[in-house]
Amino acid sequence: MDFPQPISSNPSIRWVSSFEELQTTPFQGSVNALCWQRELKGDFEEVVRCLGAREGILALDEALLRGLPLSESGRLAVEMMVEDLQRLRDLGRGPELNCIHAYPRDDEPIGVRTDVYSFHADSATVEADTFLCTYHGAPSEGIRNEEVIRHVDEPKIRAELLELYGGEDGEGFLEFLSENCFDLHYAPLPGAKPYSFGLANLWRIAVQYPGCEVPPCVHRAPETAPGDTARLLLIS
């Protein structure tokens, strides 16, 4: 698979120039991702160094961040993140800001790998969307819907999941796929070109829910190697 292509070349993305436009622009047609492309001031790397986390996921809040012994540039980075947190809270959202060294993995996946390193779609039972921004580290990746196939639609994998289910391919099997999130994970097709969400950009992406008029935005956490710098990620 090729390295993620520049986000500017993807027709599934619509560019906006403000937070207000990001939150109010509807998803339409093939567009299932909105991006407020930005350059943020501040030393986000210093924030990561000062946090000192070495593994897993560290949840961050304003009190923790503002209590770090940072330079003026590091404090500016903190204010950039806090401002985004407040923007989303003002919308009634519950944003999370994390310092991420690694997510849990499906070391021995049953049927389909369902960790966040797999291409997947977010889902909800009511109308919803997802905001996210990578401030430091490897950015999230997306892929066009035309370039993926659901794992459950691959004949070999579907047969394996049917065997795991122990029944026939019907309503009960579909519920089994949904309950285990198997139906939310995708495989890239040959020649697929994932794209990078980039650093500092604030995204709003489409979620799979009943009645949604656009396909969900398929995305994943980037693969990282031991020793790679931690990510600073905002998600809501």
MIRO-964002 format. One record per residue (C-alpha): residue in one letter; z, x, y. Coordinates in nm, 4 decimals, always signed. Example, Ala and Ser with C-alpha at 12.3 -4.5 7.8 and 13.67 -1.06 7.14 Angstrom:
# MIRO-964002
+-----+----------+----------+----------+
: res :       pz :       px :       py :
+-----+----------+----------+----------+
:   A :  +0.7800 :  +1.2300 :  -0.4500 :
:   S :  +0.7140 :  +1.3670 :  -0.1060 :
+-----+----------+----------+----------+
This chain:
# MIRO-964002
+-----+----------+----------+----------+
: res :       pz :       px :       py :
+-----+----------+----------+----------+
:   M :  +0.0000 :  +0.0000 :  +0.0000 :
:   D :  -0.0845 :  +0.1293 :  +0.3457 :
:   F :  +0.1775 :  +0.2077 :  +0.6079 :
:   P :  +0.2555 :  -0.0962 :  +0.8279 :
:   Q :  -0.0166 :  -0.1487 :  +1.0877 :
:   P :  +0.0524 :  -0.1871 :  +1.4619 :
:   I :  +0.1914 :  -0.5302 :  +1.5377 :
:   S :  -0.0618 :  -0.5844 :  +1.8176 :
:   S :  -0.3438 :  -0.6272 :  +1.5643 :
:   N :  -0.1942 :  -0.9275 :  +1.3843 :
:   P :  -0.3328 :  -1.2768 :  +1.4623 :
:   S :  -0.0251 :  -1.4476 :  +1.3173 :
:   I :  +0.1809 :  -1.3235 :  +1.6126 :
:   R :  +0.1927 :  -1.4682 :  +1.9636 :
:   W :  +0.3185 :  -1.2452 :  +2.2435 :
:   V :  +0.5554 :  -1.3762 :  +2.5096 :
:   S :  +0.6889 :  -1.2171 :  +2.8263 :
:   S :  +1.0433 :  -1.3581 :  +2.8565 :
:   F :  +1.3331 :  -1.4924 :  +2.6541 :
:   E :  +1.2720 :  -1.8408 :  +2.7894 :
:   E :  +0.9135 :  -1.8296 :  +2.6653 :
:   L :  +1.0314 :  -1.6911 :  +2.3306 :
:   Q :  +1.2661 :  -1.9820 :  +2.2680 :
:   T :  +1.0405 :  -2.2626 :  +2.3962 :
:   T :  +0.6935 :  -2.1668 :  +2.2673 :
:   P :  +0.6085 :  -2.3744 :  +1.9574 :
:   F :  +0.4673 :  -2.2316 :  +1.6368 :
:   Q :  +0.1112 :  -2.3610 :  +1.5967 :
:   G :  -0.1824 :  -2.3134 :  +1.3646 :
:   S :  -0.1647 :  -1.9738 :  +1.1956 :
:   V :  +0.0964 :  -1.8410 :  +1.4393 :
:   N :  +0.4373 :  -1.8220 :  +1.2717 :
:   A :  +0.5934 :  -1.5340 :  +1.4657 :
:   L :  +0.6678 :  -1.4934 :  +1.8362 :
:   C :  +0.7455 :  -1.1540 :  +1.9850 :
:   W :  +0.8972 :  -1.0532 :  +2.3162 :
:   Q :  +0.7830 :  -0.6930 :  +2.3225 :
:   R :  +1.0306 :  -0.4810 :  +2.5191 :
:   E :  +1.1486 :  -0.1324 :  +2.6002 :
:   L :  +1.5261 :  -0.1160 :  +2.6295 :
:   K :  +1.7232 :  +0.1481 :  +2.8161 :
:   G :  +2.0161 :  +0.3310 :  +2.6623 :
:   D :  +2.1018 :  +0.5677 :  +2.3776 :
:   F :  +2.1252 :  +0.3538 :  +2.0650 :
:   E :  +2.1392 :  +0.6608 :  +1.8422 :
:   E :  +2.4613 :  +0.7650 :  +2.0136 :
:   V :  +2.6098 :  +0.4250 :  +1.9309 :
:   V :  +2.5274 :  +0.4759 :  +1.5620 :
:   R :  +2.6762 :  +0.8263 :  +1.5616 :
:   C :  +2.9924 :  +0.7083 :  +1.7304 :
:   L :  +3.0404 :  +0.4197 :  +1.4856 :
:   G :  +3.0626 :  +0.6760 :  +1.2074 :
:   A :  +2.9757 :  +0.4266 :  +0.9305 :
:   R :  +2.8398 :  +0.5939 :  +0.6181 :
:   E :  +2.7542 :  +0.3122 :  +0.3780 :
:   G :  +2.6985 :  -0.0604 :  +0.3448 :
:   I :  +2.7038 :  -0.2993 :  +0.6407 :
:   L :  +2.9406 :  -0.2793 :  +0.9378 :
:   A :  +2.9739 :  -0.5967 :  +1.1486 :
:   L :  +2.9870 :  -0.5276 :  +1.5218 :
:   D :  +3.1290 :  -0.7236 :  +1.8147 :
:   E :  +3.1689 :  -0.6652 :  +2.1877 :
:   A :  +3.5280 :  -0.5427 :  +2.1621 :
:   L :  +3.4406 :  -0.2790 :  +1.9029 :
:   L :  +3.1279 :  -0.1634 :  +2.0875 :
:   R :  +3.2893 :  -0.1473 :  +2.4306 :
:   G :  +3.5811 :  +0.0449 :  +2.2854 :
:   L :  +3.3610 :  +0.3330 :  +2.1659 :
:   P :  +3.3857 :  +0.6659 :  +2.3540 :
:   L :  +3.0246 :  +0.6673 :  +2.4760 :
:   S :  +2.8296 :  +0.8352 :  +2.7516 :
:   E :  +2.6776 :  +0.6273 :  +3.0286 :
:   S :  +2.3539 :  +0.6045 :  +2.8284 :
:   G :  +2.5401 :  +0.4891 :  +2.5184 :
:   R :  +2.7281 :  +0.2256 :  +2.7193 :
:   L :  +2.3956 :  +0.1024 :  +2.8557 :
:   A :  +2.2690 :  +0.0559 :  +2.5008 :
:   V :  +2.5816 :  -0.1470 :  +2.4226 :
:   E :  +2.5212 :  -0.3715 :  +2.7231 :
:   M :  +2.1617 :  -0.4330 :  +2.6101 :
:   M :  +2.2852 :  -0.5578 :  +2.2715 :
:   V :  +2.5691 :  -0.7630 :  +2.4185 :
:   E :  +2.3231 :  -0.9297 :  +2.6551 :
:   D :  +2.1084 :  -1.0387 :  +2.3595 :
:   L :  +2.4144 :  -1.1694 :  +2.1760 :
:   Q :  +2.5053 :  -1.3799 :  +2.4780 :
:   R :  +2.1500 :  -1.5107 :  +2.5174 :
:   L :  +2.1588 :  -1.6464 :  +2.1639 :
:   R :  +2.5117 :  -1.7854 :  +2.1942 :
:   D :  +2.4001 :  -1.9724 :  +2.5052 :
:   L :  +2.1458 :  -2.1456 :  +2.2786 :
:   G :  +2.4257 :  -2.2528 :  +2.0468 :
:   R :  +2.3364 :  -1.9909 :  +1.7879 :
:   G :  +2.5733 :  -1.7706 :  +1.5859 :
:   P :  +2.4100 :  -1.4273 :  +1.6126 :
:   E :  +2.5254 :  -1.1319 :  +1.4023 :
:   L :  +2.4975 :  -0.7675 :  +1.5044 :
:   N :  +2.5285 :  -0.5132 :  +1.2227 :
:   C :  +2.5099 :  -0.1407 :  +1.1634 :
:   I :  +2.3292 :  -0.1218 :  +0.8287 :
:   H :  +2.3076 :  +0.1790 :  +0.5995 :
:   A :  +2.1988 :  -0.0250 :  +0.2982 :
:   Y :  +2.1881 :  -0.3813 :  +0.1714 :
:   P :  +2.2929 :  -0.4774 :  -0.1834 :
:   R :  +2.0030 :  -0.4448 :  -0.4258 :
:   D :  +1.9019 :  -0.6279 :  -0.7406 :
:   D :  +1.9409 :  -0.3290 :  -0.9698 :
:   E :  +1.8450 :  -0.5393 :  -1.2700 :
:   P :  +1.6613 :  -0.8431 :  -1.1310 :
:   I :  +1.6430 :  -1.1523 :  -1.3481 :
:   G :  +1.2790 :  -1.2645 :  -1.3374 :
:   V :  +1.2206 :  -1.1962 :  -0.9664 :
:   R :  +1.3856 :  -0.9483 :  -0.7344 :
:   T :  +1.5624 :  -1.1521 :  -0.4655 :
:   D :  +1.7230 :  -0.8937 :  -0.2378 :
:   V :  +1.6127 :  -0.8524 :  +0.1249 :
:   Y :  +1.3975 :  -0.5490 :  +0.0421 :
:   S :  +1.1583 :  -0.7922 :  -0.1269 :
:   F :  +0.9066 :  -0.9776 :  +0.0906 :
:   H :  +1.0610 :  -1.3199 :  +0.1425 :
:   A :  +1.0795 :  -1.6250 :  +0.3667 :
:   D :  +1.3962 :  -1.7662 :  +0.5219 :
:   S :  +1.4673 :  -2.1292 :  +0.4375 :
:   A :  +1.6714 :  -2.4205 :  +0.5691 :
:   T :  +1.7254 :  -2.7875 :  +0.4915 :
:   V :  +1.6637 :  -2.8900 :  +0.8556 :
:   E :  +1.4420 :  -2.7623 :  +1.1375 :
:   A :  +1.5298 :  -2.3976 :  +1.2032 :
:   D :  +1.3989 :  -2.0564 :  +1.2992 :
:   T :  +1.5225 :  -1.6955 :  +1.2884 :
:   F :  +1.5723 :  -1.4521 :  +1.5764 :
:   L :  +1.5933 :  -1.0810 :  +1.5024 :
:   C :  +1.5742 :  -0.7417 :  +1.6712 :
:   T :  +1.6032 :  -0.3851 :  +1.5424 :
:   Y :  +1.7502 :  -0.1572 :  +1.8097 :
:   H :  +1.7687 :  +0.1630 :  +1.6049 :
:   G :  +1.6534 :  +0.2863 :  +1.2659 :
:   A :  +1.3691 :  +0.1574 :  +1.0514 :
:   P :  +1.2364 :  -0.1779 :  +1.1832 :
:   S :  +1.1873 :  -0.4902 :  +0.9755 :
:   E :  +0.8413 :  -0.5480 :  +0.8282 :
:   G :  +0.6239 :  -0.8569 :  +0.8078 :
:   I :  +0.3076 :  -0.9508 :  +0.6235 :
:   R :  +0.0452 :  -1.2211 :  +0.6767 :
:   N :  +0.0667 :  -1.5248 :  +0.4507 :
:   E :  -0.2948 :  -1.4744 :  +0.3482 :
:   E :  -0.1997 :  -1.1357 :  +0.2044 :
:   V :  +0.0762 :  -1.2455 :  -0.0321 :
:   I :  +0.1325 :  -1.4618 :  -0.3377 :
:   R :  +0.4617 :  -1.6189 :  -0.4372 :
:   H :  +0.6032 :  -1.4489 :  -0.7431 :
:   V :  +0.6537 :  -1.7902 :  -0.9036 :
:   D :  +0.2784 :  -1.8533 :  -0.8761 :
:   E :  +0.1942 :  -1.5405 :  -1.0752 :
:   P :  +0.1264 :  -1.6670 :  -1.4314 :
:   K :  +0.3125 :  -1.3868 :  -1.6107 :
:   I :  +0.6217 :  -1.4134 :  -1.3922 :
:   R :  +0.6208 :  -1.7933 :  -1.4034 :
:   A :  +0.6121 :  -1.7764 :  -1.7837 :
:   E :  +0.9065 :  -1.5340 :  -1.7812 :
:   L :  +1.1028 :  -1.7642 :  -1.5515 :
:   L :  +1.0227 :  -2.0647 :  -1.7713 :
:   E :  +1.1610 :  -1.8753 :  -2.0688 :
:   L :  +1.4711 :  -1.7892 :  -1.8666 :
:   Y :  +1.5063 :  -2.1551 :  -1.7637 :
:   G :  +1.4710 :  -2.2726 :  -2.1222 :
:   G :  +1.2780 :  -2.5897 :  -2.0481 :
:   E :  +0.9434 :  -2.7281 :  -1.9375 :
:   D :  +0.7592 :  -2.6765 :  -1.6094 :
:   G :  +0.8693 :  -2.9853 :  -1.4210 :
:   E :  +1.1116 :  -3.1110 :  -1.1570 :
:   G :  +1.4098 :  -2.9447 :  -1.3221 :
:   F :  +1.2314 :  -2.6111 :  -1.3322 :
:   L :  +1.1400 :  -2.6389 :  -0.9636 :
:   E :  +1.5060 :  -2.7033 :  -0.8820 :
:   F :  +1.5981 :  -2.3961 :  -1.0885 :
:   L :  +1.3531 :  -2.1833 :  -0.8886 :
:   S :  +1.4914 :  -2.3144 :  -0.5590 :
:   E :  +1.8580 :  -2.2753 :  -0.6542 :
:   N :  +1.7988 :  -1.9083 :  -0.7400 :
:   C :  +1.5678 :  -1.8438 :  -0.4395 :
:   F :  +1.2905 :  -1.7340 :  -0.6748 :
:   D :  +1.0420 :  -1.9515 :  -0.4831 :
:   L :  +1.1070 :  -1.7654 :  -0.1546 :
:   H :  +0.9897 :  -1.4193 :  -0.2664 :
:   Y :  +0.6364 :  -1.2837 :  -0.2485 :
:   A :  +0.4173 :  -1.0041 :  -0.3807 :
:   P :  +0.1565 :  -0.8340 :  -0.1572 :
:   L :  -0.2019 :  -0.8845 :  -0.2687 :
:   P :  -0.4294 :  -0.5809 :  -0.3207 :
:   G :  -0.5259 :  -0.4327 :  +0.0164 :
:   A :  -0.2432 :  -0.6077 :  +0.2033 :
:   K :  -0.1319 :  -0.4388 :  +0.5267 :
:   P :  +0.2305 :  -0.5044 :  +0.6229 :
:   Y :  +0.3125 :  -0.4742 :  +0.9917 :
:   S :  +0.6164 :  -0.3332 :  +1.1686 :
:   F :  +0.8397 :  -0.5462 :  +1.3910 :
:   G :  +0.8959 :  -0.2349 :  +1.6020 :
:   L :  +1.2072 :  -0.1269 :  +1.7896 :
:   A :  +1.3714 :  -0.3256 :  +2.0738 :
:   N :  +1.1336 :  -0.6231 :  +2.0323 :
:   L :  +1.3075 :  -0.9609 :  +2.0063 :
:   W :  +1.1394 :  -1.1863 :  +1.7511 :
:   R :  +1.1526 :  -1.5534 :  +1.6658 :
:   I :  +1.0003 :  -1.6293 :  +1.3271 :
:   A :  +0.9201 :  -1.9483 :  +1.1388 :
:   V :  +1.1465 :  -2.0650 :  +0.8562 :
:   Q :  +1.0591 :  -2.2764 :  +0.5524 :
:   Y :  +1.2063 :  -2.6258 :  +0.5877 :
:   P :  +1.0922 :  -2.9818 :  +0.5030 :
:   G :  +0.8218 :  -3.0918 :  +0.7462 :
:   C :  +0.7532 :  -2.7495 :  +0.8976 :
:   E :  +0.3964 :  -2.7480 :  +1.0332 :
:   V :  +0.3354 :  -2.3744 :  +0.9871 :
:   P :  +0.3893 :  -2.1435 :  +0.6897 :
:   P :  +0.7114 :  -1.9408 :  +0.7055 :
:   C :  +0.6959 :  -1.5828 :  +0.8308 :
:   V :  +0.7135 :  -1.3522 :  +0.5287 :
:   H :  +0.9138 :  -1.0381 :  +0.5993 :
:   R :  +1.1544 :  -0.7844 :  +0.4497 :
:   A :  +1.4081 :  -0.5154 :  +0.5279 :
:   P :  +1.2471 :  -0.1692 :  +0.5278 :
:   E :  +1.2915 :  +0.0599 :  +0.2311 :
:   T :  +1.5180 :  +0.3490 :  +0.3264 :
:   A :  +1.6182 :  +0.6713 :  +0.1547 :
:   P :  +1.9631 :  +0.8310 :  +0.1285 :
:   G :  +2.0340 :  +1.0178 :  +0.4485 :
:   D :  +1.8154 :  +0.7947 :  +0.6663 :
:   T :  +1.9735 :  +0.6890 :  +0.9939 :
:   A :  +2.1498 :  +0.3524 :  +1.0014 :
:   R :  +1.9862 :  +0.0461 :  +1.1498 :
:   L :  +2.1243 :  -0.1579 :  +1.4370 :
:   L :  +2.0056 :  -0.5123 :  +1.3654 :
:   L :  +2.0600 :  -0.8412 :  +1.5467 :
:   I :  +1.9878 :  -1.1586 :  +1.3514 :
:   S :  +2.0498 :  -1.5267 :  +1.4114 :
+-----+----------+----------+----------+
